[in-house]
């Protein structure tokens, strides 16, 4: 399948299947790349930024006050880091708008121009992977946040009962800002509680949709590389094939186009990858350490909470690592696909052309964190090993 030079923005049923969830949510936030210049989109974007900044400020102040135990401070840090991460992801997405527009319009064109049922099946398979990850992340994240809201409500009811019999208690909030809003009236508490539910939902959704869009675009690119490999394998299938050079020229241009899209993907997300990598490494150490300490004392809701956070962090880290590894594998496979073609049916002078293409195709397409750390499953393993070493060190220090 060859993409035409002129991009189209027409959405068909397949495009809707692949990207409608991402478009709907990012449009709500004013961050959908194809609509960022609209006035209404800018207003929604500013409202999203205000909602997240007004979450970061009280959470930072909560950490400064430190009026509760260490675990509460760590929980406030986790919420603060997560909110900041969500804000930065949406901001970076806007900063790289032009490159994001090129990738999305390229995907729309691919879906619009596909004719071969076999190729459509390949694209549908990769689109299904993107949808599955998106809905899985949304389900997991919203269920975890719902547990936080339920816990805050339950603790607040218990605290009010204790206050009624003369025991001094503190307010409970979804975003863990107990010290910041300690002495407030009941109506104001209800207002802040509802606002924090909205703020937390925006934060969770911002993180999910950015990761889901990154994964969906990467899977689409991998699907195009898989189709390209099939096209390369068909070269020379018919002896004395006419128009060989024209077909090879189209395939080389297509490969170049996919290489450029991979570079746009890398440029748009490498800072996000670095930020995600550092955040995941810190949270694995801290939450893993807290989990070990809790298990030594008792198994309660805090233990479940740390397990949920660890699972969320590991899923995010694995998502980025798997995407980079799969893209690298698919891009390297193009050179092998050229080797597997019917080159022996071609004249010797034309076979030399394939060698040059193989040399370029042998350079893998990679996704990095900060342009220096390659995201693969091997790096995922190294991160886990390093984080586990630091976690063991913390456990020994506390034990001493």
C-alpha positions, 0 to 999 in steps of 0.5 A: 500500500502506497500513501499518496503525496496529498494528505487527507483528513477524511475519517472512515470507519477504520480510522474511527475505530483506531483513533476516535477515543484519543480524538474525543478525550484530547478534544475535550482537553483542547489538545487534539493536534488537528484542532489546537488552533481553535479558540474553543480548544485554547479555552479548554486547554487553559481550563485544563492547565488551571485545574492541574496547577491548582492541584499541584500547589496544595499538594506541594504545600501539603508536603511542606507542612508535613503534619502527618506520618512519612507515608502520607508525605510520600503519598502526597509526593506521588500525587504531586508527581503524577499531576505534574507528569500529566500537565507536562505530557499535555504541554509537550504534546502541544509544543510538538503540534506540527509533528503530531499533525503529520503523524495523525494525518499520515495515519488517516491517509493510510486508512483511507487508501487501504484496499487489500483485505490482507493489509487491512487485517494487519492494520486492524490487528495493530489498531486493536492493540492500541484500543485494548491498551487504551481501555485497559489503562482507563479501567485500571486507572479509574478503578484505582482512583475510585478506591482513593475517593471511597477511602477518603469518604469512608475515613471522613465519615469515621472521623466525623463520628469520632469528632462527635464524641470529642476526639480531634480528627482531620479532614480527608480528601481524594488528593491527600491535602489534609494538612492544607485544608485542615480547619474548614467548614463543612460546605467548603469541605464538600466543594473542595472534595468535589473539585478534587474529584474533577482534578484527579479525573483530569490528571488520570485521564491526561496520563492515560490518553497521552500514553495511549496515543503514543502506543496507538501511533507506534503500533500503527507505524509498526503495522505499516512496516509489516505491510512494507516487508510484505511488499519488499518480499514480493519483488522479483516474484515474476521472472522478467518482471517489468517496472521493477525499478518503478516499484522499488522506487515507490517502496523506497519512498514509502520506507523513507516516509515511515522513517521520517514518521518514526523520527517525528514520533521520537522527537515528540515523545523522547522528553516524555519518555525520559520524564516517565523513566525517571518518575517510574524509577523513583516510584518503584523504589519508594513504593516498593520500600513502603510495601516491604515495610507494610508487609512486616507490620500488617496487611491492610489497605495501605498494602493494597494501595502500594501494590496498585501504584507499583502495578500502574508504574510497571505497566506504564514503563512496560508500555513504553519499553514494549513500543520501542522494542516492537518498533525496533524489531519491525524496522530491522525486519525490513532488511531481512524482508529484502533479503527474502525477496526473489532477487535471483529472478532479477538482472545482476545490475538491478540486484545491486539496488537492493543492496543499497536499500538493505544497508539503509533498512539495516539501521533500526528505528528506535525510541529513546528517553532523552535521546540517549537511553534506548527504550527496549524490553532489555532496558526495561529489565535493566531498570527493574534490576537497578530499582530493586537494588536501590530498594534493597539498599533502603531496606537494609538501611532501615533495618540497621 
